Amino acid sequence: MVKIQIPEAAEKIMEQLNAHGFEAYAVGGCVRDSLLGREPEDWDITTSAKPEQVKEIFPRTVDTGIQHGTVTVLIDRMGYEVTTYRIDGEYEDGRHPREVEFTGNLLEDLKRRDFTINAMAYSSREGLVDAFDGRKDLQRGVVRCVGNAMDRFREDALRILRAIRFCAQLGFDMERETEQAISAIAPNLAKVSKERIQVELTKLLLSSHPERITDVYENGIGPFISDRFERAGKRLAAIGPVCFLPSKKHMRWAGFLRMEDYEAAAAILRDLKLDNETIEGVRTLVSLWKTEIPAHKPAIRKVMSGLSDELFDDLLCFQEAFCREEYRDQLKEVKQYSEEIKKAGDCIRLKDMAVTGRELIEAGRKPGPKLGALLNSLFEEVLKCPECNDREYLMELAKKL
């Protein structure tokens, strides 16, 4: 018999539901990950109890999706989603069911789920419920739809990208019928919000197999994400080295879009509703990664001055993954010199310069563009020679400029 270690709080919730005469199981991703020996991110519970019954049993709950049967039970500052067994009605928009019907039958609930590996339930009392051979598919390393693949993707087109994303995260292959259905139903992805599409693409790129994003193009999905996204795929060089980048959003997206003009890269990400911080990080890396940094401390300080410490390190890491072979020895020197610059505490930020604009104004300079130009000239001197970051020296130099 399969044995899964359920967290104490989740076990307590299921025991409480059982004690009140209801069925309760851990379900979905937490069961899948446990069988794979991975640490589940969260523990979802499915039950024969209706939402109002769940709320009567537990003192602290939140109505997170009560129209779809989901109540979050709060225990020890942690939330556990408890969802009533349900049957989905007709999907009118290729994404959401028009209505849901609660049921007392666990198998009816499991058969509406997307993939066999996500359609397993478990309880300490009953063991593993695996009506669709999800465990066998885990062992085979296969992503396969529950029931008819065309029906599952017609119901919710986002499942198309979820299938590819699970393959990337788990290192699995796509079952043949499932893959064929993806290409057939791909146009329906145009009905799905860009935010939801972006979440799946980002998870794919952050996975251990980001190269599987090529599956998106090979299955004809690109045009239904955006025209810009499709064109980027056609210009994409070998994506393999992206897997050597740290699993950070801005780095993986920049690795994917590195052959684009930085403004085009930013436009693609804006289409997909990515956050501004990620977009700016991608713009910076895409615009700078081909520019070889001289192994000369003043030049290195100059580049460092325009970036945060973290983004400068990311740039060097990015260049290491994609640079020309002839640049590698030089890049090693640049990394070594940059560490020496940090260790020495050299001034690489205008705000850290020994003279401020206010001090120059107090010394007789007028506010305005000329003052800004003077500060930049002094800063250039400090970047060339860190020893010049001395108030007295800079005030004297300012008199000559």
Residue, then its C-alpha position, 0 to 999 in steps of 0.5 A: m500500500v502506498k504511504i504518503q506523509i501528510p502534514e499534521a494540520a492537513e491530516k487534522i482537517m481530514e480527520q475532522l471532516n471524517a469525524h463529521g461523517f464526510e469523506a476527505y482526501a489530499v488531492g492533485g499536485c501534492v499527491r503527485d509530488s509526494l509520489l515523485g519524492r518532491e516536497p509539495e508546495d501546498w496541500d489541497i483537500t477535496t471533500s464530500a462536505k459542501p462549503e457551508q458544512v466545511k465552514e460549520i466545522f472549522p472556526r477560521t475559514v476564508d471564502t476564497g472560491i465559494q462559488h466553485g466550492t472552495v473554502t480556505v481553512l486556517i490552521d496555525r497561520m497556514g491556509y489549506e484549500v478545502t474544495t467540495y467534490r464537483i462536476d463542471g458544467e458546460y465551458e462556455d468561454g474555453r476557460h471557465p465552466r458556466e456552472v458547477e454542480f456539487t457531488g458526493n462522488l469522488l470519482e466524478d470530481l477526479k474525472r473532470r481534472d486535467f491530467t492523470i498525474n493530477a487526478m489522484a487522491y490520498s487519505s491515510r484511512e483509504g490510501l491512494v485513489d488512482a482511477f486513471d493510472g496516474r501513478k503508472d504515468l508518473q513511472r513512465g514519465v508521461v503527461r496524459c489527459v484524463g479521458n478524451a484529450m480534445d474534450r479536456f483542452r476544449e474545456d480549458a485551453l490554458r491546459i495546453l500550456r500546462a501540459i507543456r509546462f509539466c513536461a518541462q518541470l518534471g522532465f516528462d514526455m507528452e502522450r501522443e493523443t494529448e500532443q495531437a490535441i494540443s495542435a488542434i485546439a491551440p487557436n482556443l488559447a486566444k480566449v485565455s487572458k495574457e496574465r494566465i498565459q504568462v504565468e505558465l510560460t514563466k513557470l516553464l522558463l524557470s523549470s529545469h528544462p526551459e528549452r521545452i519552450t520550443d514545444v510551444y512553437e512546434n505545436g503551433i501555439g505561438p501565433f495565439i499568444s501574440d504576433r510578437f511572441e511568434r516572431a521571437g520564436k522564429r528568430l530564436a537561436a539555440i535555447g539550450p544555454v538558458c538552462f545554465l542561467p539561475s532560475k530568476k524571471h528576468m534572467r530566463w526571459a532575457g535568455f529566451l529573448r536575447m536575440e531581440d532588440y531590447e525594445a522589442a523584448a520589452a514589448i513582448l513582455r508588456d503584451l504578456k503583462l509581466d511586472n515592470e521590474t522583470i521587464e526592466g531587468v530583461r531590457t538591461l540584459v538584452s541591451l548589454w549582454k553582447t557588449e564586452i566589458p574591458a578588463h580595466k577597472p575604470a571601465i568596469r566601475k563605469v558599467m557597475s555604476g549604471l546597475s545594481d550590484e545584483l544586476f551587474d552580477d547577473l550580467l556577468c553570469f549572462q555573458e558567461a552563458f552566451c559569450r563568444e569563446e574568445y571573450r571568456d578569459q577576459l570575462k574571468e578578469v572582469k569578474q576578478y576585478s569587479e570583486e576587488i572593486k567591491k572589496a575595496g569599497d570603491c565609489i561606484r554610485l553618484k550618491d556615494m561621492a564625497v561631494t553633493g550637489r547641495e555642497l556645490i550650491e553652498a559654494g556658489r554654483k547655481p542649481g540647474p543642468k550645468l550643476g548636474a553636468l558638473l556632478n557627472s564630471l566629478f563622478e567620472e573622475v572618481l570612477k577613473c580614480p577612486e582615490c579622488n573621492d575626497r571632498e577637498y580634492l573634488m571641491e578644488l577640482a569643481k572650481k576648475l571645471 
